[in-house]
Amino acid sequence: HDGETTVAELKETLAKAGMDSAELVTLYYGGGIKAAQAEQTSEKLSATYPGVQFEVVKGDQPHYYYIASVE
């Protein structure tokens, strides 16, 4: 998969999720993603949303690269 495409898709999805009031986003990364890739993705998203805390958690889900929880 293309990491830049994934980041763009996550940004689009998070924008729809109402990031205006978000304080914390937890990214659960799937079985096909390495921890270093997930951290890079988190850093790129954090640059877009500087007031939001991002956590990265190994989710090991088989079908999705990332699942995001917005609080």
Biotite code that builds the C-alpha atoms (Angstrom):
import biotite.structure as struc

atoms = struc.array([
    struc.Atom([0.000, 0.000, 0.000], chain_id="A", res_id=1, res_name="HIS", atom_name="CA", element="C"),
    struc.Atom([1.040, 3.597, -0.533], chain_id="A", res_id=2, res_name="ASP", atom_name="CA", element="C"),
    struc.Atom([1.716, 5.376, 2.757], chain_id="A", res_id=3, res_name="GLY", atom_name="CA", element="C"),
    struc.Atom([0.945, 8.844, 1.363], chain_id="A", res_id=4, res_name="GLU", atom_name="CA", element="C"),
    struc.Atom([-2.419, 7.664, 0.036], chain_id="A", res_id=5, res_name="THR", atom_name="CA", element="C"),
    struc.Atom([-3.218, 6.142, 3.412], chain_id="A", res_id=6, res_name="THR", atom_name="CA", element="C"),
    struc.Atom([-2.367, 9.400, 5.216], chain_id="A", res_id=7, res_name="VAL", atom_name="CA", element="C"),
    struc.Atom([-4.529, 11.382, 2.772], chain_id="A", res_id=8, res_name="ALA", atom_name="CA", element="C"),
    struc.Atom([-7.426, 8.978, 3.315], chain_id="A", res_id=9, res_name="GLU", atom_name="CA", element="C"),
    struc.Atom([-7.060, 9.194, 7.088], chain_id="A", res_id=10, res_name="LEU", atom_name="CA", element="C"),
    struc.Atom([-6.996, 13.011, 6.954], chain_id="A", res_id=11, res_name="LYS", atom_name="CA", element="C"),
    struc.Atom([-10.184, 12.988, 4.885], chain_id="A", res_id=12, res_name="GLU", atom_name="CA", element="C"),
    struc.Atom([-11.886, 10.553, 7.248], chain_id="A", res_id=13, res_name="THR", atom_name="CA", element="C"),
    struc.Atom([-10.800, 12.440, 10.379], chain_id="A", res_id=14, res_name="LEU", atom_name="CA", element="C"),
    struc.Atom([-12.055, 15.726, 8.915], chain_id="A", res_id=15, res_name="ALA", atom_name="CA", element="C"),
    struc.Atom([-15.493, 14.106, 8.556], chain_id="A", res_id=16, res_name="LYS", atom_name="CA", element="C"),
    struc.Atom([-15.286, 12.815, 12.138], chain_id="A", res_id=17, res_name="ALA", atom_name="CA", element="C"),
    struc.Atom([-15.390, 16.317, 13.623], chain_id="A", res_id=18, res_name="GLY", atom_name="CA", element="C"),
    struc.Atom([-11.806, 17.037, 14.565], chain_id="A", res_id=19, res_name="MET", atom_name="CA", element="C"),
    struc.Atom([-12.764, 20.539, 15.762], chain_id="A", res_id=20, res_name="ASP", atom_name="CA", element="C"),
    struc.Atom([-13.631, 19.194, 19.195], chain_id="A", res_id=21, res_name="SER", atom_name="CA", element="C"),
    struc.Atom([-11.233, 16.228, 19.260], chain_id="A", res_id=22, res_name="ALA", atom_name="CA", element="C"),
    struc.Atom([-8.670, 15.924, 22.041], chain_id="A", res_id=23, res_name="GLU", atom_name="CA", element="C"),
    struc.Atom([-7.343, 12.422, 21.423], chain_id="A", res_id=24, res_name="LEU", atom_name="CA", element="C"),
    struc.Atom([-7.120, 10.148, 18.386], chain_id="A", res_id=25, res_name="VAL", atom_name="CA", element="C"),
    struc.Atom([-6.088, 6.538, 18.861], chain_id="A", res_id=26, res_name="THR", atom_name="CA", element="C"),
    struc.Atom([-4.813, 4.815, 15.723], chain_id="A", res_id=27, res_name="LEU", atom_name="CA", element="C"),
    struc.Atom([-5.051, 1.027, 15.797], chain_id="A", res_id=28, res_name="TYR", atom_name="CA", element="C"),
    struc.Atom([-2.759, -0.316, 13.092], chain_id="A", res_id=29, res_name="TYR", atom_name="CA", element="C"),
    struc.Atom([-3.422, -3.542, 11.259], chain_id="A", res_id=30, res_name="GLY", atom_name="CA", element="C"),
    struc.Atom([-1.452, -6.715, 10.815], chain_id="A", res_id=31, res_name="GLY", atom_name="CA", element="C"),
    struc.Atom([0.143, -5.547, 7.559], chain_id="A", res_id=32, res_name="GLY", atom_name="CA", element="C"),
    struc.Atom([1.545, -2.348, 9.086], chain_id="A", res_id=33, res_name="ILE", atom_name="CA", element="C"),
    struc.Atom([4.856, -2.080, 10.913], chain_id="A", res_id=34, res_name="LYS", atom_name="CA", element="C"),
    struc.Atom([5.113, -0.041, 14.127], chain_id="A", res_id=35, res_name="ALA", atom_name="CA", element="C"),
    struc.Atom([7.510, 2.439, 12.475], chain_id="A", res_id=36, res_name="ALA", atom_name="CA", element="C"),
    struc.Atom([5.024, 3.025, 9.635], chain_id="A", res_id=37, res_name="GLN", atom_name="CA", element="C"),
    struc.Atom([2.232, 3.649, 12.133], chain_id="A", res_id=38, res_name="ALA", atom_name="CA", element="C"),
    struc.Atom([4.384, 6.154, 14.042], chain_id="A", res_id=39, res_name="GLU", atom_name="CA", element="C"),
    struc.Atom([5.190, 8.004, 10.795], chain_id="A", res_id=40, res_name="GLN", atom_name="CA", element="C"),
    struc.Atom([1.496, 8.148, 9.942], chain_id="A", res_id=41, res_name="THR", atom_name="CA", element="C"),
    struc.Atom([0.728, 9.479, 13.414], chain_id="A", res_id=42, res_name="SER", atom_name="CA", element="C"),
    struc.Atom([3.396, 12.182, 13.084], chain_id="A", res_id=43, res_name="GLU", atom_name="CA", element="C"),
    struc.Atom([1.988, 13.332, 9.739], chain_id="A", res_id=44, res_name="LYS", atom_name="CA", element="C"),
    struc.Atom([-1.528, 13.503, 11.148], chain_id="A", res_id=45, res_name="LEU", atom_name="CA", element="C"),
    struc.Atom([-0.273, 15.324, 14.242], chain_id="A", res_id=46, res_name="SER", atom_name="CA", element="C"),
    struc.Atom([1.268, 17.987, 11.992], chain_id="A", res_id=47, res_name="ALA", atom_name="CA", element="C"),
    struc.Atom([-2.185, 18.527, 10.451], chain_id="A", res_id=48, res_name="THR", atom_name="CA", element="C"),
    struc.Atom([-3.935, 18.598, 13.843], chain_id="A", res_id=49, res_name="TYR", atom_name="CA", element="C"),
    struc.Atom([-1.370, 20.129, 16.237], chain_id="A", res_id=50, res_name="PRO", atom_name="CA", element="C"),
    struc.Atom([-3.809, 20.524, 19.143], chain_id="A", res_id=51, res_name="GLY", atom_name="CA", element="C"),
    struc.Atom([-4.787, 16.857, 19.156], chain_id="A", res_id=52, res_name="VAL", atom_name="CA", element="C"),
    struc.Atom([-2.917, 14.070, 20.938], chain_id="A", res_id=53, res_name="GLN", atom_name="CA", element="C"),
    struc.Atom([-2.319, 10.954, 18.840], chain_id="A", res_id=54, res_name="PHE", atom_name="CA", element="C"),
    struc.Atom([-1.732, 7.484, 20.264], chain_id="A", res_id=55, res_name="GLU", atom_name="CA", element="C"),
    struc.Atom([-0.635, 4.471, 18.228], chain_id="A", res_id=56, res_name="VAL", atom_name="CA", element="C"),
    struc.Atom([-1.769, 0.993, 19.291], chain_id="A", res_id=57, res_name="VAL", atom_name="CA", element="C"),
    struc.Atom([-1.105, -2.359, 17.627], chain_id="A", res_id=58, res_name="LYS", atom_name="CA", element="C"),
    struc.Atom([-4.539, -3.603, 16.644], chain_id="A", res_id=59, res_name="GLY", atom_name="CA", element="C"),
    struc.Atom([-3.514, -6.485, 14.357], chain_id="A", res_id=60, res_name="ASP", atom_name="CA", element="C"),
    struc.Atom([-6.848, -6.256, 12.534], chain_id="A", res_id=61, res_name="GLN", atom_name="CA", element="C"),
    struc.Atom([-6.675, -8.275, 9.301], chain_id="A", res_id=62, res_name="PRO", atom_name="CA", element="C"),
    struc.Atom([-8.731, -6.164, 6.879], chain_id="A", res_id=63, res_name="HIS", atom_name="CA", element="C"),
    struc.Atom([-7.981, -2.508, 7.625], chain_id="A", res_id=64, res_name="TYR", atom_name="CA", element="C"),
    struc.Atom([-4.655, -0.676, 7.691], chain_id="A", res_id=65, res_name="TYR", atom_name="CA", element="C"),
    struc.Atom([-5.959, 1.626, 10.433], chain_id="A", res_id=66, res_name="TYR", atom_name="CA", element="C"),
    struc.Atom([-8.954, 2.040, 12.688], chain_id="A", res_id=67, res_name="ILE", atom_name="CA", element="C"),
    struc.Atom([-9.213, 5.451, 14.337], chain_id="A", res_id=68, res_name="ALA", atom_name="CA", element="C"),
    struc.Atom([-10.979, 6.320, 17.568], chain_id="A", res_id=69, res_name="SER", atom_name="CA", element="C"),
    struc.Atom([-11.713, 10.035, 18.048], chain_id="A", res_id=70, res_name="VAL", atom_name="CA", element="C"),
    struc.Atom([-12.436, 11.396, 21.506], chain_id="A", res_id=71, res_name="GLU", atom_name="CA", element="C"),
])
